[in-house]
Amino acid sequence: MTTRFPHPVSVASAAALLLLTLASCVHQPPPPPPPEPEKKAPLSLFEWNGQGRSVSHINIDVDEQKARYYSGGEEIGWSYVASGLRSFPTPVGSFKVIEKTADKKSNLYGKIYNSAGKLVNSDAKMGRDSIPEGGKFTGATMSYYMRLTGDGVGMHAGPIPSPGRRASHGCIRLPRAFAPLLFASVGIGTPVNISGDGPSYTSYIKTQNAAAAKLAAARAKKKAAATATSSNTTPAPAPGTTTTPGAPVSADAAAVPVEIKPAVVPTVEAPPAAPATPALPGN
């Protein structure tokens, strides 16, 4: 009987293959790390090439939420803006800068603090929200303010939380880093054209006056109700005493609702002089 042995070359090859397999299992390299996500450049809120130049006119598109700035026929910059929400729309039309104040504060919108200095209302409106006893109202900051209308709509520095979307109470917010640059290049009388989906200034004023009249009527009604309640709880005169006919009546007892007439609508081309304490829409 003849015994056959494997070919020596085949045995060596098999052994080498086995060793390589075992080595690959023991020293398996870790998988490569995942590629790092591509870093996006921060969104630019403005571009400005107007150093040392005066702005001749401004075009603002409330649909696009962008403003473009010109010197003569040349565009020297653009910026995102944040105009009024649908519930507090910015009027559209042709306006002019009629006031410049670097450190303006709103006397209509702001924050309310209690007597301990704790913030109790971060989006307060004067006449709508009550101030607790000992508390105070602090108007919203409107730095680098440029007034466009007699009732207070204007451009100023403010937050732009979602570029391309409306966010304000009616004013036109500018990027905070950009506002001082524009403020220095804009003069009184600079034309500002506002376009897009919004009310005309005439319609805007009518709506504002109607809202003011409604608020005033509600206040008068509330005051009259309080007066009536007070009168019902007044003690009857002591026996044997009489009231004097024609005696003066207290101002509170005489309070009655008063018809509120809307203010005269100012024209855009020649806005009326700003009142001593105008009601500014805030930021």
Secondary structure, 3 states (H helix, E strand, C coil): CCCCCCCHHHHHHHHHHHHHHHHHHHCCCCCCCCCCCCCCCCCCCEEECCCCCCCCEEEEECCCCEEEEEECCEEEEEEECECECCCCCCCEEEEECCEEEEEEEEEEEEEEECCCCCEEEEEEECCCCCCCCCCEEEEEEEEEEEECCCCCCEEEECCCCCCCCCCECCCEEECCCCHHHHHHHCCCCCEEEEECCCCEHHHHHHHHHHHHHHHHHHHHHHHHHHHHHHHHCCCCCCCCCCCCCCCCCCCCCCCCCCCCCCCCCCCCCCCCCCCCCCCCCCC
